[in-house]
Amino acid sequence: MSIATACARSCAAALITVLACAGEAAPPILSLTMPDLARTRTRLAAGPFKNLWDLPALQRLRTALPANEFDPLWWTVAERAQEVRATLVPGRTASDEPGITCGIRLPAGPQPALPGTPNRREGDWWLVGNREGAAAPPSTPGDAQADMRLLIDLLAAREGMTPAQATSYQAVLGQLGLSRIEVLVTATAQGFHDLVRLPGCTLPLRPLDRAAFAGIPATVASVMAIGIDGAGLERLMRGLLADVPGGWAGADADAGKEMGIGLGQLLTSCDGTIVLVATPGVPVPGLTLTVPANAQVDAVVAALLERVAPGQAARMVQEARQQSVLLPSGRGMPLLFSLRRSATRWIVSSDPVLVETLGANAAETVPASAWMPPAGALAHAFIDNRTYLQLLAGSMGMANAARGASREQIAVTSGIQQTLSAAAGLMPPSLLTVTRDSSGLRAEGDNNVVGPAPIGAGMLLPAIMLVRESARKATAGSNLRQIALAMLAYGSENNDAWPKSLEQTKQWADGELSDKIFQYPGRPDHVAPILYVRPHPAAKAIQPVLITDPACQRGKGSIVCYADGHIASVKGTALWEEGKRLAALPKAAHEGIAFADWAAINTETGLPVAPKP
């Protein structure tokens, strides 16, 4: 998947998944249109995606998934959809969450039930929003040829900010030269053509040096390269830090303290073409990073080595000029990396063959390869989708074994593995190239069959359901954190005691905590979705305090806030049931629940509790 495609897909999904949010203001931050899904499907049917969609393995997976995850109506809705328009608007104040209006043009027929989300039919349109009485489908900019157009008005986001936030935000945009982003995706016989425009963008990029690709093999899993103007990068960071407490001087000093080198020297050393290469390997691809070599970079490398290998940096830098030097392995690091310095570049690599090839000064031949960037490119990405699909298929089995997956999970995973393996042979590579024109930066890519194809082929809406659930979980975690911060503030005024109840917390906050914070996003009718297990004043940081009802996630688990305010997602219902038992004890209302009161549960499952004494 290209970076442009990933951006378009992620923004489109995020746009529709905020259906659980509240509030509205104008103008819109995001505007999305998919003007003719029937045309999109026809275009896709003429290209390689048709062969992908017709794969028996994918059809079997499509049949199996609704029984496990999705409302089957989503499949039929997706296949009948003719047009999509959606807008995202900021809240009226800094405390308001964004609002959305989404219209899906459908012939008469059923649509999935969306509990807790206002939606209704109006002629051929199915209108979905986050408020009652969503009017006509939003008017969004269209394009005669594009299958999807997404506009992001970055300046419009100021509408929901405080004056101080808006001033700081606009200053950052001014430094970057950004005001809006436009994404156009067009289906072609080969796959997709993506175009991302960033008018006025002034990121400090320089044309790629083709010599930086010398010695890289013609067959790679991926190549990503960026040309950086080091002096321009330093100027940009100085501007961004101008209004930050401590400013540039503070950041420069902090970098020196943490890394042994000042921020200015670090940024200016990032000058020239930086390349990241993944080469095919088992069980994972080898990774190789190359940066231009000079005296300034030598100093940066020496300072960083001193952090990981105290007292050995000078020796390692000297040895790296003659041969590859094995770096100390970090905890949990699955790959061993070697360091090498050639006459022109520093190389860090987990590929033992490639690091030696690149380190040899004779290996300066620039390859004639399909992944090479065109002349004048500022950044470039090439991804062999086949390699990564095969890698993903293989890793899923190992993941199941590691997590102790159930028989049902293994069956679904097996279906996905078969689909990925069958699809790998149909996947052309993805390409993305960033250039600069008179208006600013533009990123353009082709052959992105694994990009927004689901939009036109009937797979978008089931994905939306999953991503929207993730958005609701994120909002629920944010709500719990706000409640916990209020509780901690309460304790600072009451001898470190915790409030006796959620209601007391709300009253003490005196209007600072809205009713919506005490609801589960998208489940406004759910009674008491948050369980408060009042801790003892000496509660440990990892003691659960606020737990959401697993019923809000159809029994799949809870969002949990701990005594120190951090948030986690916990599977199953065991923690909820244990929390209810403790909250009902008399001591919960008097001195509070101690960490040792919690029943013993395996901490590896995400339930951080202590054994009873």
N, C-alpha and C positions, 0 to 999 in steps of 0.2 A: 504494500500500500504506500502511495507517495505521501509526502508531507502535506501537499495541498489537499489531497483526498482526505487524509486523516483530519485535517483542519475542518474541511467542509462537513464531513460526517459527524465529527464530534460536536461542532456548533449546531448542526441541525438537530442532533439528538438532544443536546442540552436545551435547545429552544423549546422543544415540545415536552421535555421531562419536567419542566418547572410548573406543570399544571397544578401542583399541590400548593403553590405559593399564593400570596395574597397582595392586594394593592394594585393601583394603576396610575400612571401619569403619562404625559406625552412630551416630546415625540418618542417613537420607538427606538430602543437600542438595537434590536435585531429585527430584520424583515426577511422572511423566507417565502419563496414561491417555487412550486413544482407545477408548471402550467399545464402539462399534458402528459399524464402518466401512461395513457394508452399509446401515445407516440413513443414514449421512452421504452415501453415494453416491446414495441415493434422494432425499434432500433437495436435493442439488446438481442432480440431473436435472430438478427442477421449477423451477429458477431459471436465470439467465443463463449459469451455467457450462456447462450442457448444450449450449447453442449454441456456446460456446467450444470444448468438447471435441470436438464434431462437425465443426469446421472442417476441410475437406480439407487445408489447408496443415499443420495440426497433426498430422493422421494421417500425412501423408507424412513429416513430421519425426520422428514416433514410430517409423516403420519404418526411417528412415535412421540414427537415433542409436545403436541397439545395435551396428551394424556398425562404428561409429567409437569409441564410448566405453564402452558398457555390456554387461554380461552379459545376453543377452536374457531369461534366467530372471527377472531383477528385475521385468520388466513383468508376467509372469504371477503372480509372487508378490504383487505389489502389488494386482493385481485380485482375488486370492483371499483376501487378508488380511481377517480379521473383527474383530480386536481387538488393541490394542497396550498393553502395560504396561512401564514402565521406571523404574528408579531409579538415581541417581548418589550414591555415598557418598564421603566424604573418606578420605584415607589414614590409617593408624594413627599415623604420625609426620609431621613436617614434610617429610621427604625422600621420603615415599611419594606416588605419584600417585593420583588418584581412581580408583575402580572402578565398574563398571556391571553391571547385570543387566537384560536386555531380553527380554521374551516376546512373540512374535507368534503369535496364534492363527490357524492355517491348517488347512484340510481336508488329508487325506492327499495328498501330491504332492511334487514336487522343490522344492528351494530352491538358490540360488546357492552355490557353494563359497566359503568364507571362509578362505583360507590364513592360518595363524598366529593365528586367533581361535577360541577354544573355542565350539562350537555343536553342538546335537544336537536330535533330535526326541523329544518325549514326548507321545504321543497326538496331539491336535490342536494342540499348542503347539510352536513352533520357538523354542528357548531359546538366546540368544546372550549371551555375557559376555566378560569379560577374564580369566577364570580357569577352570581345569578343573572339571568337575562342578557347573555351575550347576544349582541345585535347581529348585523349582517357580517359575513366573513370579511376579515380585514383586507384593505386594499394594499397590495404589496407591489413593488416594482417588478416588471416582467421583462422577458427577453425573448425575441422571436425564435432563437435557435437553441438556447440553453435548456437543459432538462432540469436544472436546479440553479437558482440564483439566491445568494445569501448576502445581505448587506449588514454590516456592523457599524453603527454610528457611535464611535467611542466618546464623542463629546456629549451625546445625549445622556450618558450615564451620570453626568454631573447633577441631573435633576433630583436624584434621590440622596444627595450627599449634604452634609453640613457645609457651611461656607468655607471652613478651614480645610475640610477634606476636598472640596471642589477645587480650591486654589492649588493645593498640592498636586492633585490629580492632573489638572490642566498644565501645570508646570512640567510634569513628567512627559505628558504627551507632546508638549512643545519641544522638549529636548530631543525626543525621538522623531519629531516631524510627522506625527500620526494624528489623524482625525477620523478616518474611516477605513474599513477593509471591505473589499468586494470579492466574492467567490462565485465563479461560474463553472458549472460542471455540465458537459455535453457528452451524451452517449454517441459512440461511433461504431463502425463495423469492427474495429480492432479492440474496443473496450470503452475507455473514457478519455476525454481530454479535459484537463483541469486548468483553470486560470485564476490566480489570486493576485489582486491589485492592491498595493499599499501606496496611494498617492501621497507625495510629499515626504515619504519616509527617508530619513537621513542616517540610517545605521551605517557605521564606519566599515564598509566592506570594500575590498579591492579585487580586481580580476584574479582568477586562479592562475597559478604558475604551473604550466603543464609539466615542467621538470619534476614537480613534487610527486607525480604519479609513476616515475621511473622505477622499474623493478617489480611493480605490483602485477600479479599474474592476470592473464586474460579472463580466467574463470574465477569469479568471486561470488560470495553470498550477498554482499552489499558493499558499496563504497559511498561514503559521505564526506564532502569536502567543503570548506569555507575559506574564503580569502579575507583576512582581517587587516585593517589599518590600525596598527598598535597605537600610534600617536592619537588618532581619532578616537579610539576606544578610551584612552585616558581622558581626553577632553570631555567625552560624553559622560563618563563616570563622575568627573569633577562637577559637571553641571547638575547631574542627578542628585549628588550629595550636598549641593549648595545649601539647601534649606533643612537638611537633616541635623539633629543635635550632634555636635561633635564634628560634623562636616567631613571634608576630605582629609583633614589632618588626623581626625580621630580614626577614620577607617584605615588610613595609611599606617598609623601606629598599631592598630589592632592586628593588621595583617603581618606586620613585622614581629609582633609578639607571638602570634599563632604559628606562622610559617617561617619565620626567620628572614623574611624579605618584605620590603615595602610594597604597598599596593601599586604605586606608580611604576616601579620596576617590573612587577609581575604583568601589568597590563601592556606596557610598551613592548615587553618581550614577546607578546602574542601577535607578532607581526609576520605576515606572509600567509602561505597556504597550509592549513592544518587538515590532515586526512585521517579518517577512521575507516579501516577495512575489516570486514568479516570474511574469512576464508572457510570453505566447507571443511567440516571436521566431525568426528564422532567422539563423544555423544553431543558435543556442542561446537559451534563454529569457533575458529580461532579469531582473536581480536588483536588488531594492530593499530597503534596511534603513531603518527609521524608529525613532527613540528620542525620548522627551520632551525638550524643550529647556528649559533653565534656566541660571542663572549657573554652577552647578557643572558641568553637562555642557559648557558653553562652555569652561570651563577644561580639562576632559579632552580635548576636541577639539583645542584649541590645543596642548596638550602632545604629543598624538599626531602632529599635523601637523608639529611641530618636528622629530620624528624622521625623517619622510619628506621634508620640504622645509625644511631648516635656514634660518633667517633670513626665511622667507616666511609663517610661521604667522599672525602678526597680520594681515597684509594679506589672506590667504585667508579668515580668519574674518570680517573686515569685508565683503569682497566677497560672501561666501556669503549675507549678509542681503539682497542686492539681486538676485543672479543665481547660476546654477549655476557652480561652479568645478571645472575639470578637475583631477583628482588625478594626481600623478606615477605613471606605470605601472611596476610591478615587473617583474623579469625573468621571462619565461615567462607573464605575465599575458595571457590571451586577450581580456579585456574591459577597456574604458576606463570608469572610474567618475567620476561627478561628485558634488560636495558642495553641499548647499543647506540654508539654515536658514529655516524659516517662523516665524511668530509662536509656534507651539506645538511644533515638532519639528525635529530634525535628520534630514536625508535623505541617504543614500549610495546611488547608483543607477547601473546601466549602461543603464537605459532612459531615453533623452534626453527622450522625451515625458512620461513619468510623473514624472520629477524636477521638471520645470517645473510640471506640474499640481499636485503636492503642495506645491511651494514657494509657489504663489500663495495668499495668505491667503483669497481668495474661495472656494477649492476645499475647503469644509468640510462638504460634504453627505455624510452617511453613507449608503452604498448599500444598497438592498434587494436582497440577493443570496443565492444558495443557500449561499455559503461563510461567511456571517456567523455568528459564534459566538452561542450562546444566552446569555441574561442569567445572570449569576452564574458564568460559566466562568472558570477560573484560567488555562487554556491551551487552545489550539485549533489544529487542523491540518485543512486541506482540500487534497486532491491530486486534480487532474484526470488520472486514469490514462491517458486517451486521448492527451493531449498528450505525456506522458513515454514512452509506448510508441512513438509515432511518432518522437520524438526519438531513442530508443534504436535503432530500426530504421535510421534514417538514419545514425547515427554508426558503426554496425558496419562499413559499407562503407569509411568513411574510415579506421577502425582497421586494417582488413585491408591497405589500401594503404600505410599508414604502417609496418607491421611486415613487409611483404613476405610475406604469407600464401601458403601452398601452394595448389594447385588443389583438394585435398581440403578444406582449411580454408575456402576460398572457397565451395565447394559447400554445406558445412554452414551457414555463415553466411548464405548466400542463403536456405536453407530457414527459418532462424530469422527473418530479415527478413520473409519472406512471411507467416509465422505471426503476428509482432507486428503487421504492418500490417493483417492481416485481423481480429485480435483487438481492435484499438484501438477499432473502432466498437461493440464489445459491452461495453466497460468503463464502468460507472458510476463516479462519483468516490468517493473514500474520505474519511471524516470521523472525527475523533477529538476528544473534548472531555474536559478534566480538570476535575473539581469536587472539593469537599471536603464530607464528611458527618461524622456523629458518630464514625465509626471511623477516619477518616483520608482519604487521597486515593484517588480512583477515576478511571480513564480508560475511556471508553466510546466505541465507534465502530461504524459501520454501512457496508454496501455495499462490503465489502472483497473483491471477487471475486478479486483477484490475491493474496490472503493465503494462508491455509493450505489452499486448494482442492486442491493436489496431494496432501495427506494423504488425502483421501477419494476422489480420482480416479485413483489409481494412478501418481502421479509422485513420491511421497515417497522410495521406496527407491533409485531411481537417483540422486537428488540426494544422499542420504545417502552413497553410495559416493564421490561427488566431494568432499563436505565432509569426510568421514572421512579421505580422502587428504590434504587440507589440514591436518587436525589432526595426522596422522602426520608431515608435513613440519615442522610447528611444533615437535613434540616432538623430532624428529631435530636440528633447529637448536639447541634448548635443550641437548641432549646434547653436541653438538659444542662449544658455548660452555663448558660445564662442563669438558670435556677441555682446551680451549685455556687456560682460566684456571689449571688445574692446571699446564699446561706453562709458562705465564708465571711462576707462583709457583716452579716448579722452577728457572727461569732466574735468578730473583732470589737464589737460594742457590748458584748454580753459575756465576758470572761471565757471566751472560746467555746461557749455552749452552742449546740446546734439547735435550730428552730424545732418546735415540737411537731409541726405539721407543714404540709405544703401551703395550707391556707394561712398559717401564721407568717410564712415567708412572703406570701403575696401581700398580706396586709402591711408587713414591715417595709416592703419595697415601695409602698405608697404610690402606686400607679406606674412604676417603672417596668413592671412585668405584666404584659397583656394577657388576656384570657387564652389567646392562641398559643402562647408558649407552653401552656399546661395541657394542650391537646396534641394528639399524634397527627402529623401532617397527612391530609387526605382522609382522615377518619374523625371528622368533627363530632359525630354522634356517639363515639365510643366513650363510655362512662369510665372515669378513673383509669386512664391509660398509663399513668406513671405511679409506680410504687416507691414510697419513701421509706427507707430503713434507717431510722434515726441513729447515728453513730454515737459512741461514747466520745467525750472530748479528746481522749488520747487515741482516737482511731488511727490505724495505720493508713498510709497513703493509698494502698491497693485495696482498701475495703470498699465494696460496692455500697453506694448511697442511694442512687436513683436508677430505677430499672423500668423499661417500658414493657407493657404487656405483650407477650409473644403473639397474641391473637391479632395484634395490629399488623403483623407480618405473616398472617395465616399459619401461625405456629412454628415458623422457621427460626425464631430466635428473638433476642432482645437487644436494645441499645442500652448501654450501661455507663453511668458516670460514677467515678470513684472519688474517694475522700480528698484527693489532691486536685480534682477537677478534670482529669483526663478521661477521654471517651473511648469505648471499645464496643465492638459488635460481638455478641456471644450467641452461639447456636443453641437450639433446643429450648426446653422449658424448665430445666432443672434449677437454674439460678432464680428464676421467677418464683417457683414453688418454695424454694428455701427462703427467699426474701419475704414471702407472705407469712411463713411460719414465724420468722424472727420479728416481723413488724407487729404481730399479734401478741407477742410476749409482754407482760406488765413492765419489764425493765426497759422496753423500748420507749415507753412514755415517761419513765422516771430518770434513770441514769444513762440510758442509751445502750446500744448493742456494741460489744467489744469484738475485735477481730477473731478472737478465739471462740466466739459463739457460733460461728459459721460451721456447717458440716463439712467434712473433708471431701473435696472433689478434685480430680486431677487438674492441676494448673495448666497442663498442656492443652486442655480443651478450651481454654479461654475463660475459665471460672476461677479467678484468683481468690481462694478462700483458705481458711486455716483449719486444722483438725481441732476437734473439741478437746479440752484438757482432760 
